[in-house]
Amino acid sequence: MKLGVKMIVVLTSISLLSGLFLSYTYKSTEQDIKRNKEREKERAIKVVIPETDSFKERVIDAKNSLLTSYDKNGHIIGYAILTEGTGFQGPIKLMVGFDTTLSKIKGLEILENVETPGLGNRITENWFKEQFRGRLAPVGYVKGKKPQDPHKIQAISGATISSRSVVKIVNQTFELLKKELNR
């Protein structure tokens, strides 16, 4: 009996110390994590709308935020949506920028994804993201060839589901943006 009690005391102590250590680590890094996420958002908006001097953010819901982009003179130069959708293996978090008329995509940046390394993860490569720049919304995709239609991009060979997921998220974002701006 004494051995059983001893084991319970030791395991309880280890569990409590581990829990305290994890709590301390979380609390001590919480502000750094928030700061890094804010920096990532600022970097991403300058990728999707390069002329951005400043922006204002409005949270739409738990997964979507509208960022209105301004130039040096305070004029609106575009809109970006920070959003999240479902990919092949899990969530894909991205930012899409649109011009002021909402007719063209100004840029796309993939912020987080858990797609298959070496295949689906190719959605983060510049050649894939750059295909969206200047495309007319809504966007579609073609397999295995260069698109001739200004509404389409080329899907990644062998990773069509990831490509389709990004296209779907972009199109949902486009519809959400039109709804939010009453257009």
N, C-alpha and C positions, 0 to 999 in steps of 0.2 A: 504494500500500500504506500509506503513512504516513497518508493521509486516513482510511482504514478503521480503523486502530488508534486514531487520534485520536477518531473517532466512538464506538468501543466504550468507550474510557476515559471520555468525557464522559457517555454514556448510563448506564454502570455507576455513575459517581459520583452522577448525578442520582437513579438508582434507590435507591442506598444511603442518600443523604440523605433522600429521601422516606420510605423505610422507617423510618429512625431517628426522623424527625419524627412519623410516625403512631404508632410505639411509645411515644414520650414522651407524646403527647397522650392515648393510651389509658390509660397508667399514671397520669397525673396527674389524670384525671377518673374513674377506676374507683370510688373511694370515694364521690364525689358521686353517681354513677349508682346505686350500691347504696343510699345514703341516700334518694335520691328515690323509688326503688322501694318502700322500706320506708314512707315517708310516704304514698305512693299506696295501699298496702295498708291502712294505718291509716285513711285517709280513706274508702276503699271499705267497710270493715267497719262504719263508723259510718253509712254510707248504707244498707246492706242490713239492718243490725240497729241502729237508731238509739239504743237504750238502752245500748249497749255502753260499759262503763267500761274494761275490759281484755279481752285475749284471749290464748289460747295457740295456737300453730301446730304442726301435725304434718304433715310432708311425707309424702304417700302414695306418689307416684311422680314422674316427671319433669315431668308436666303438672298435677298435682293436689296441693293442700294443704288440710287440714282445719283450720279455725279455730273453736275453741270460745270463745263469747262469754260474758262474765261481767258482772254488774251491780256496783254499789258494794259490796254486801255479800258478793261472791264467789259468788253463785248463778249457775248456768248459765241463760242466757236465750235461747240459740239457737246454731245452728251455721251456719257459712258454708263454702263451698267456693270456693277460688280455682282456676280451671280454664281450659282452652283447648280449643277445638274448631275444626272447619273451617267456614268461611263460603263465600260465593259466590266471592270472589276470593282468599281466603287465611285465615289463622288469626283467630279471634275469642277474645280473652282476656277473661274476665268473672268476677265474683264473685256468687254466689247465696246468700242467707240464708234459713234455715228456722227455724220455731219449734221448741221442744224436743220436741214430739210428732211432728215431721216431717210434719205434715198440711198446713201452710200455708207458702207462700212469704212471707217477710217483706220481701224486696227483691231488686233486681237492679241491678248496676252493670256497664257495659261499660267495660273498662279499655283495650283496644287492639283495633283492627280495621282492615282494609284494604278494606272494602266500597266499592262504587261511590259516589263523592262525589255528594251531592244525592239519592240514591235509597236504596240499601242502607245507606248511612251513617246513615240516619234511625233506625237501631236505637239510636243514642246519645241520641235526643231523649227528654225526660222523659215525654211522653205515652205513648210506647211502653214504656219501662221501668216506669212506674207501673202499667201493666196487670197486671203480675205480682204486685204487692203484694196479699196476701190471697187469691191464687188457691190452689186445692187442687191438689196435685201427684198424679200427673203432669199436665202441661199439654198442651193441643192448641191449634189456632188455627182461625179462620174468616176467610173473605175477604169484604171489602166490606160488612160489617154488624157491629153491636155484638153481642158474644157474650152469650147468655143462660145458658149453662152455666158454673158456677163453676170449671170445669177449663180454660176456653178464653180466649184473648186474640184481639184483632183483628190480622190480618196487615197489614203496610204495603202499600198498593196499589202495584203495579209492582215491589215488592221482596219477593215471596213467598219466594224462595229464602233471603234473609237472615233473614226472620222465621222460616221453618222451621228454619234453622240454629240460631238462638238457642233456639227451643223444644226442638230435639233436644239441644243442649248442656245445657239446664236439666234435661231428663228423665234424661239420662245421669248428671248430677250427683246428682240425687235417688236414683237406683239405687245409685250409688257410696256416697253418704252412708248409706243404709240398710245396705249391706253393711259399711261401716266401723264402724257403731254396733251391728251385730248385731240389726237390727230388721226 
